[in-house]
């Protein structure tokens, strides 16, 4: 009997592994749209110096493109559940894609940095509707459980982020407006693809209507609040690197595209292949301590070597590995942190995360103007170290996450 039971368990394990790829077509439709949506983030990165030059803007002015985007995203996250619980997941995704397409096309026609900053805010609204709903849709529709679903989601993000800068560099070498129009075209493709590929499912209809206050109520759970504040702090480092490092590589649009391609490829590889192994070997919390500490040290190295473009280039690429691991680890933890709807947990966590992402880019530009270009990287590194300390102090609120993983 024991051999028979063992044989059944082996068959079950085999089915679970194969189910990672054996997904409903709606999963692949959402995943494809995620790739295109996140290509939009990377498309803009290689043209930041060109925008500063063409529009006669300072570095801090250009970093506002990230600030407006993240600030609108943060507050829009609070209404994603309210909207999706009323019009359904599919229509929320399509609405988000449509808004991104419209505002990115308008951005390509803008004539001043301030007009572009405002339009990036509109882009952030569309991205909020899409990103929060896409994660919830993939987790809900997947046949392979929460952890595998998040890996699918992070895979799509990684592919989008890695390919985006390369395409952005190519289009940006023609004109800084090229990547904006490129995003608009990609979003139209995603809209058409999702319209036909994602069927109307029971996920699109929720029995309970979500309130605007639900994400704030969810933050009463110390586990979710801890992860949100941790993300708030480490995003100071993340967006300092993303928005400020391109100014110190002394590369053209092609070169910047290849650097961020390397960054994105490492981010994608580690989020899919390394993070689950780290989680299994060390546990979620210990793995996060390690990755965040290594990322903080990378930022400090960038602060020391700001004048050496080789140091900045290598550090940015290497940082992709630490960020890829941490993204998967913290997203998995958020989904299991509190007894609330996954979409609500994602909205609450993302609200805090993107507030940090809104402050960091502009602060980095201003710190460079007030002091020197080394300071923003030092400050970003200190914020990331602070996130490790905060996470460690509040570890007792997250013990159940590792215990659940061990039991699984």
Residue pairs with C-beta under 8 A, 6 or more apart in sequence:
16 144
16 145
19 143
19 144
19 148
20 144
20 148
20 151
20 152
22 143
23 141
23 142
23 143
23 144
23 152
24 141
24 143
25 197
25 198
25 199
26 137
26 141
26 197
26 198
26 199
26 201
27 138
27 141
27 142
27 152
28 197
29 193
29 194
29 197
29 198
30 93
30 134
30 137
30 138
30 141
30 194
30 198
31 138
31 152
31 153
31 155
31 156
32 156
32 190
32 193
32 194
32 197
33 93
33 97
33 130
33 134
33 190
33 193
33 194
34 134
34 153
34 156
34 157
34 160
35 156
35 159
35 160
35 163
36 160
36 186
36 187
36 189
36 190
37 96
37 97
37 100
37 127
37 130
37 131
37 134
37 160
37 187
37 190
38 156
38 157
38 159
38 160
38 161
38 164
39 160
39 161
39 163
39 164
39 167
39 183
39 186
40 100
40 104
40 123
40 127
40 160
40 164
40 183
40 186
40 187
41 160
41 161
41 164
42 160
42 161
42 162
42 163
42 164
42 165
42 167
42 168
42 260
42 264
43 164
43 165
43 167
43 168
43 171
43 179
43 180
43 182
43 183
44 65
44 168
44 179
44 180
44 183
45 164
45 165
45 168
45 242
45 246
45 256
45 260
46 165
46 168
46 169
46 172
46 179
46 246
46 253
46 254
46 256
46 257
46 260
47 168
47 172
47 176
47 179
47 253
48 62
48 65
48 243
48 246
48 247
49 246
49 247
49 256
50 172
50 176
50 253
51 57
51 62
51 65
51 113
51 116
51 176
52 58
52 59
52 61
52 62
52 247
54 176
55 112
55 113
55 116
57 113
58 365
58 369
59 244
59 247
59 365
59 368
59 369
60 362
60 364
60 365
60 366
60 368
60 369
61 113
61 117
61 365
62 113
62 243
62 365
63 243
63 244
63 361
63 362
63 364
63 365
64 113
64 117
64 361
64 362
65 116
65 117
65 120
65 243
65 361
66 120
66 239
66 242
66 243
66 357
66 358
66 360
66 361
66 362
67 117
67 358
67 359
67 361
67 362
68 117
68 118
68 120
68 121
68 124
68 358
69 120
69 121
69 123
69 124
69 127
70 124
70 239
70 354
70 355
70 357
70 358
70 361
71 121
71 124
71 354
71 355
71 358
72 121
72 122
72 124
72 125
72 128
73 124
73 125
73 127
73 128
73 131
73 350
73 354
73 357
73 358
74 128
74 350
74 351
74 352
74 353
74 354
74 355
74 357
74 358
75 351
76 124
76 125
76 128
76 129
77 128
77 132
77 215
77 346
77 347
77 348
77 350
77 351
77 354
78 212
78 215
78 216
78 347
78 351
79 212
80 92
80 128
80 129
80 132
80 133
80 343
80 347
81 132
81 210
81 214
81 215
81 341
81 343
81 344
81 347
82 209
82 210
82 211
82 212
83 92
83 95
83 129
84 92
84 129
84 132
84 133
84 136
84 206
84 210
84 343
85 206
85 208
85 209
85 210
86 209
87 95
88 200
88 204
88 205
89 133
89 136
89 137
89 140
89 201
89 203
89 204
90 194
90 198
90 200
90 201
90 204
91 204
92 129
92 130
92 133
93 129
93 130
93 133
93 134
93 137
93 194
93 198
94 191
94 194
94 195
95 126
95 129
96 126
96 127
96 128
96 129
96 130
96 131
96 133
97 126
97 130
97 187
97 190
97 191
97 194
98 126
98 187
98 191
99 122
99 123
99 125
99 126
99 129
100 123
100 126
100 127
100 130
100 183
100 184
100 187
101 126
101 183
101 184
101 187
101 188
101 191
102 122
102 126
102 184
103 119
103 120
103 122
103 123
103 125
103 126
104 119
104 123
104 180
104 181
104 183
104 184
104 187
105 180
105 181
105 184
106 119
106 122
107 116
107 119
107 120
107 123
107 180
108 177
108 178
108 180
108 181
108 184
109 177
110 116
110 119
128 350
131 350
132 343
132 346
132 347
132 350
133 343
134 153
135 150
135 153
135 331
135 342
135 343
135 346
136 342
136 343
136 346
137 203
138 149
138 150
138 152
138 153
139 146
139 149
139 150
139 153
139 335
139 342
140 203
140 342
141 201
141 203
142 148
142 149
142 152
144 152
146 332
146 335
146 336
147 276
147 332
147 405
147 408
150 328
150 331
150 332
150 335
151 271
151 272
151 275
151 276
151 328
153 331
154 268
154 271
154 272
154 275
154 324
154 327
154 328
154 331
155 268
155 271
155 272
157 268
157 271
157 327
158 264
158 265
158 267
158 268
158 269
158 271
158 272
158 324
159 268
161 263
161 264
161 267
161 268
162 260
162 261
162 263
162 264
162 265
162 267
162 268
163 261
163 264
164 260
164 264
165 256
165 257
165 258
165 259
165 260
165 261
165 263
165 264
166 257
166 258
166 260
166 261
167 179
167 182
167 257
168 179
168 182
168 253
168 257
169 253
169 254
169 255
169 256
169 257
169 258
170 253
170 254
170 257
171 178
171 179
171 181
171 182
172 178
172 179
172 253
172 257
173 252
173 253
173 254
210 341
210 343
210 344
214 340
214 341
214 344
214 347
215 344
215 347
215 348
215 351
216 348
217 340
218 224
218 338
218 340
218 344
218 345
218 347
218 348
219 225
219 228
219 348
219 352
221 337
221 338
221 339
221 340
222 394
222 397
223 337
223 338
223 397
223 398
223 400
223 401
224 334
224 337
224 338
224 340
224 345
224 348
224 349
226 390
226 391
226 394
226 397
226 398
227 330
227 333
227 334
227 337
227 349
227 398
228 348
228 349
228 351
228 352
228 353
229 352
229 387
229 390
230 288
230 330
230 387
230 390
230 391
231 330
231 349
231 352
231 353
231 356
231 387
232 352
232 353
232 355
232 356
232 387
233 356
233 383
233 384
233 386
233 387
233 390
234 292
234 295
234 326
234 356
234 383
234 384
234 387
235 353
235 354
235 356
235 357
235 360
236 356
236 359
236 360
236 363
236 379
236 380
236 383
236 384
237 295
237 296
237 299
237 360
237 380
237 381
237 383
237 384
238 323
238 357
238 360
239 356
239 357
239 360
239 361
239 364
240 299
240 360
240 361
240 364
240 376
240 377
240 379
240 380
241 299
241 302
241 316
241 319
241 380
242 361
243 360
243 361
243 364
243 365
244 361
244 364
244 365
244 368
244 376
244 377
245 302
245 312
245 316
246 256
247 373
248 306
248 307
248 309
248 312
248 373
249 255
249 256
249 259
249 309
249 312
249 313
249 316
250 309
251 259
251 309
251 313
259 313
259 316
259 317
260 316
262 317
262 320
263 316
263 317
263 319
263 320
264 320
265 320
266 317
266 318
266 320
266 321
266 324
267 320
267 321
267 323
267 324
267 327
268 324
269 321
269 324
270 320
270 321
270 322
270 324
270 325
270 328
271 324
271 325
271 327
271 328
272 328
274 321
274 324
274 325
275 287
275 324
275 325
275 327
275 328
275 329
276 328
278 287
278 290
278 291
278 325
278 329
279 287
279 329
279 332
279 405
280 405
282 290
283 402
283 405
283 406
284 329
284 332
284 333
284 398
284 401
284 402
284 405
285 391
285 395
285 398
285 401
285 402
287 325
287 329
288 326
288 329
288 330
288 333
288 388
288 391
289 388
289 391
289 392
291 322
291 323
291 325
291 326
291 329
292 322
292 326
292 384
292 385
292 387
292 388
292 391
293 385
293 388
294 322
295 319
295 322
295 323
295 326
295 384
296 381
296 382
296 384
296 385
296 388
297 381
298 315
298 318
298 319
298 322
298 381
299 315
299 319
299 377
299 378
299 380
299 381
299 384
300 377
300 378
300 381
301 311
301 315
302 311
302 312
302 315
302 316
302 377
302 381
303 374
303 375
303 376
303 377
303 378
303 381
304 311
304 374
305 311
305 312
305 315
306 312
306 373
306 374
306 377
333 398
333 401
334 345
334 346
334 349
335 342
335 345
335 346
336 400
336 401
336 404
337 345
337 398
337 401
338 345
340 348
360 380
360 383
363 376
363 379
364 376
364 379
364 380
365 376
367 375
367 376
367 379
368 375
368 376
391 398
